[in-house]
Each structure stands twice: as structure tokens, then as C-alpha cells.
Amino acid sequence: MENLILCSRTLYDHDISKKMNEISELKKEIKNLKKPKKFYESWEDFEKKKVEAFSIIRKSVDEVVSDNDFEWRYMETLGVTLRQCDDIPESISDALTLLTENTAWSDTTAFDVVWPVVESFVGGLMENGGNLWNILYSHSSSEEIGDLFFNIIEKYINENLLQEDVFMFKCVECNKVGDYVDENNRCIDCENIV
């Protein structure tokens, strides 16, 4: 009986230890996936980084959609090619990392949030035999489809990710730190004081 108790305790302790390690790993993952907070000295600095970030995405879209005849041919039947599914989300992640300096959040957001919007759009057009996609493909150039992809991505990022309280600024008037300053680097309270 004593051996049974000892064996049970050993198994129980091992199980508890294993569960504690799993909890620690999950806490690390959650910490990495939390929205980052990135401080910018001014609205102008933020806008410059944003232009640079979107140019990373634009370049990738051009390379695998707009300026790529090989990929363009396969898009007729596939909608979105495997190379596009790798390269474009990678560039979105690079752009978000440039803006936030948080690689884990940027990777997850790019691959699991932003890129699926494009895939869902094309996938919706390809349903029911792909008639809508065939019409769009046959009446558009690779540059136009590239512009469409880029515009979907840019709009999604601007309206959903850049509206979050990820980016922080310091008001030049009252030194309050918040997620908004105007082009003169004044918070909403100081902006309204004339």
C-alpha cells in the first residue's frame, strides 16, 4: 500500500510539474501576443515610419503580383498562389515589426489577421465555379489586381490596427502621454485650447 501511495505521489508531482511548465509557456505566448506599445517622439516620426512600412508591403505585392508574369498566370486558376501566401504576409509582418518593434505580435497579426482578409476576398470570388474571379481576372491587369490586394491590406491596417492604442505620443504642451496627438504634437485636450 505504501508503494502505491509513493507511486501515486510521484506521478502526481510529475503531472503538476508538467502542468506548471505548460502554464509558464502559455503565459510567455500570451505576453508575446499582447498588443505592443510603441512610443513615437512626434506624429511626423510615426507618419514617416508608416510610409516606410507600407512601402515594404507595396514592394512585395509588386514582386509577386503586379510585376510577376509567372505568378499572374497561376492566379487565373488558383486565385492566390503559394508564393503570394508566403511573401505578402511576411512583408506585412516586416512592416508591422518596423512600426511596433514586436516581432511575435507582428507575425501573428500578419499571418492570422491581415492576410486572411485578402484570401477570404479572393476565395469568395472563386466560389461557385470561380465565375466572379474569372470575370475580375480576365478584365484586369496584374497591376490592377496588385493594387487591389495592396489597397485591401492598407485599408485593413489603417482602419483596424492603427486605430488601436498601440502607438503612443507625448503632448508638447502638457507632457501627457496618450495614443493621439495632432500634427503639432498636441493631445486632444491641448488641441482644443486656442
C-alpha positions in Angstrom: 0.0 0.0 0.0 2.9 2.3 0.9 4.4 1.7 -2.6 1.1 2.6 -4.2 0.9 5.8 -2.3 4.5 6.6 -3.2 4.0 5.8 -6.8 0.8 7.9 -6.9 2.6 10.9 -5.3 5.5 10.6 -7.8 3.1 10.6 -10.7 1.0 13.4 -9.2 4.2 15.5 -8.6 5.4 14.8 -12.2 2.0 15.8 -13.6 1.8 19.0 -11.5 5.4 19.9 -12.6 4.4 19.3 -16.3 1.3 21.4 -15.9 3.2 24.3 -14.3 5.7 24.2 -17.2 2.8 24.3 -19.7 1.3 27.3 -17.8 4.6 29.1 -17.9 4.9 28.5 -21.7 1.3 29.7 -22.3 2.0 32.9 -20.2 5.0 33.6 -22.4 2.9 33.2 -25.5 0.2 35.5 -24.2 2.8 38.1 -23.3 4.2 38.0 -26.8 0.7 38.3 -28.4 -0.5 41.2 -26.3 -0.8 44.4 -28.2 2.6 46.2 -28.2 3.0 49.8 -27.1 5.4 51.8 -29.2 6.3 55.4 -28.2 6.9 57.9 -31.0 8.5 61.3 -30.4 6.1 63.0 -32.8 3.3 62.4 -35.2 5.7 63.2 -38.0 8.0 60.4 -36.9 5.1 58.0 -36.9 3.9 59.1 -40.4 7.4 58.6 -41.8 7.6 55.0 -40.3 4.1 54.3 -41.7 5.1 55.4 -45.2 8.2 53.2 -44.9 6.1 50.2 -43.6 3.6 50.5 -46.4 6.4 50.7 -49.0 7.6 47.3 -47.7 4.2 45.8 -48.4 3.9 47.5 -51.7 7.2 46.2 -52.9 6.3 42.6 -52.0 2.9 42.9 -53.7 4.6 44.3 -56.8 7.2 41.5 -56.8 4.6 38.6 -56.6 1.5 40.1 -58.2 1.9 43.2 -60.3 5.3 42.6 -61.9 5.4 38.8 -62.0 4.0 37.1 -65.1 4.7 33.6 -63.8 2.6 34.1 -60.7 0.0 36.0 -62.7 -0.6 33.0 -65.0 -1.3 30.7 -62.0 -3.6 33.3 -60.4 -6.1 32.6 -63.1 -6.9 29.1 -61.6 -5.6 29.4 -58.1 -6.7 33.0 -57.2 -3.8 33.4 -54.7 -0.6 31.5 -55.3 1.6 29.7 -52.7 4.4 32.2 -53.2 2.0 35.1 -52.6 0.7 33.3 -49.4 4.3 33.3 -48.1 5.8 36.5 -49.4 3.0 39.0 -48.8 2.2 38.1 -45.2 5.9 38.1 -44.5 6.2 41.7 -45.8 3.1 42.6 -43.7 4.9 41.2 -40.7 8.1 43.1 -41.5 6.1 46.3 -41.9 4.2 45.8 -38.6 7.5 45.0 -36.9 9.0 48.2 -38.2 6.1 50.1 -36.7 5.9 48.3 -33.3 9.2 46.6 -32.8 7.3 43.5 -31.7 8.0 40.5 -34.0 5.7 38.0 -32.3 2.7 40.2 -32.4 3.5 41.3 -35.9 3.9 37.7 -37.2 0.6 36.6 -35.6 -1.2 39.7 -36.8 0.1 39.5 -40.4 -0.4 35.7 -40.9 -3.6 35.2 -38.8 -5.5 38.6 -39.2 -4.4 40.7 -42.1 -3.6 38.2 -44.9 -6.7 36.1 -44.4 -8.8 39.2 -45.3 -7.2 39.1 -48.8 -7.5 35.3 -49.1 -11.2 35.5 -48.0 -11.9 38.1 -50.6 -10.4 36.1 -53.4 -11.8 32.9 -52.0 -15.3 34.4 -52.0 -14.9 35.4 -55.7 -13.8 31.9 -56.6 -16.8 30.1 -55.0 -19.4 28.7 -57.3 -17.0 27.7 -60.1 -14.9 30.9 -59.8 -17.1 32.9 -62.2 -16.6 36.2 -60.3 -12.9 35.7 -60.1 -12.7 34.7 -63.8 -14.5 38.0 -64.7 -12.2 40.1 -62.5 -9.1 38.3 -63.7 -9.9 38.5 -67.4 -10.9 42.2 -67.2 -8.0 43.3 -65.1 -4.2 43.6 -65.4 -1.7 42.2 -62.9 -1.1 45.8 -61.8 -4.7 46.4 -61.1 -5.0 43.1 -59.1 -1.8 44.1 -57.2 -3.3 47.5 -56.5 -6.5 45.8 -55.2 -4.5 43.5 -52.9 -2.4 46.4 -51.6 -5.5 48.6 -51.1 -7.3 45.9 -49.1 -4.2 45.4 -46.9 -3.6 49.1 -46.4 -7.2 49.8 -45.6 -7.4 47.0 -43.1 -4.2 48.0 -41.3 -5.2 51.7 -41.2 -8.8 51.1 -40.0 -8.2 48.2 -37.7 -4.6 48.1 -36.4 -3.6 51.8 -36.5 -6.7 52.7 -34.6 -5.7 50.6 -31.6 -3.9 52.0 -28.6 -0.6 50.6 -29.9 1.2 53.9 -30.7 1.9 56.4 -28.0 2.8 60.1 -28.2 3.8 62.8 -25.8 2.0 66.1 -25.9 4.4 69.1 -26.3 2.0 71.3 -24.3 1.1 69.3 -21.2 3.5 66.3 -21.5 0.6 63.9 -21.2 1.3 60.5 -22.9 -1.5 59.1 -25.0 -2.5 57.4 -28.2 -3.3 60.7 -30.1 -1.5 63.9 -31.0 -2.3 66.2 -33.8 0.2 67.3 -36.5 1.5 69.9 -34.0 2.1 67.1 -31.4 -0.7 68.3 -29.1 -3.1 66.0 -27.3 -6.8 66.3 -27.8 -7.2 68.4 -24.7 -4.4 70.9 -25.7 -5.5 70.8 -29.4 -8.8 72.4 -28.4 -7.3 75.2 -26.5 -6.8 78.2 -28.8 
